[in-house]
Amino acid sequence: MAEMFDGVLEWLGSAFTVIKEAVVGAVLWLIKALGEFLVSIGVVDDMASGVTVSTIIVLVVFLVIIGLTLGPIRPVGGGSGDGGGGGE
């Protein structure tokens, strides 16, 4: 039975690797391009600072997107008797 899925699993693994490399490459390109842009407009003095600031910007944007996508993990709010958690 395992031999039947070997080809599919190998194909999925290689597809995942290609997608992962593309995403990582795009993020690294974005960080470098944003760092060069920050240096060119004079926000930061050198490329090391530009890469640092752009990395922080990319991480914050990523966290905001994840937060908006997932929302609160646990239900919040609600009082007694309204069915939204809280009291009995």
Secondary structure, 3 states (H helix, E strand, C coil): CHHHHHHHHHHHHHHHHHHHHHHHHHHHHHHHHHHHHHHHCCCCCCHHHHHHHHHHHHHHHHHHHHHHHHCCCCCCCCCCCCCCCCCC
